[in-house]
Amino acid sequence: MTEESSQASFVLSAFGDEIVVDFESQLQCLRDLGVGWLDLRAAWGIGVLHLDDQMVARVHQLCHQYGIKIACVGSPVGKSPIADPLEVELANLERIFRIAERVGTRMIRVFSFYPPKGTAESGYDALLAESTSRLRRMAELARRDGFRLVLENEKGLVGDTVARCHALMSALGGANLGFAWDTANFVQVGEEQLIERGWPLLGAYVEHVHAKDAFLADGKVCVAGAGEGQVRELLAALRERGYRGFLALEPHLTIAGHSSGFSGPDGMALAVAALRKLMAELGCEERVAPR
């Protein structure tokens, strides 16, 4: 074991809106499961971008009450048509900054934009320059205000495959942007041997991880380690690199929508248990104290 790997430790977080609509009930479930961090995507059935100031204040108060901290704001910024005016998304990002600041996190998830309708998958590469330009503008705003963006890979967006995600991340260079690795989303675009092929290209950029898995045959989502996304190998690679970040549970066990998912309390408990079992088998340390 290298010195870096001996220093690695993982913190579990979860998308609470996968558990139940009511926000306080989300926190109660996470506390019962011993998960002390939340990726804030929605509360009371309202997406984070559309929470008003009073709701945001209530989110903050309830998190303090239940001892749950916010790991990352799961914003929808960048999950919009690449042909739309960028100013709209920049304004949305500014609003997300204010929400993130109020709930106590500096990490914000973003996306790489939808190609125009009817664009063949073979035409996605031609959109990489525009996606990069937009992400750079967003990263500049985040740097100005002291936030850190993480780019999630997802089917149907410009940044979907390992190759295109690498093209984006390498083109952005030293921009204020890390990578949010989502194993299931890679599997759903047909990526095989994900760690052998993807980790050498993207591993150095990974700053956040979505812990879910999927099957290549039909894209069906499953708990970490049960599918073909090589989650076991991913955890080993993270440990070897000395990763000290979040594994955010986003199980999608009941509903796997394009904007959100749902698992219910039992599904989330199943996902937490599966991930912890996998970590224990690999000797990965779970860190429960704040970063």
Secondary structure, DSSP 8 states (H G I E B T S, - for coil): --HHHHH--BEEEEEGGGT-SSHHHHHHHHHHHT--EEEESEETTEEGGG--HHHHHHHHHHHHHHT-EEEEE---TT-SBTTS-HHHHHHHHHHHHHHHHHHT--EEEE---B--TT--GGGGGGGHHHHHHHHHHHHHHHHHHT-EEEEE--TTSSS-SHHHHHHHHHHHTTSSEEEEEEHHHHHTTT--SHHHHHHHHHGGGEEEEEE-EE-TTT--EESTTSSSS-HHHHHHHHHHHT--SEEEE---SSEE-SS-EE-HHHHHHHHHHHHHHHHHHHT--B--S--
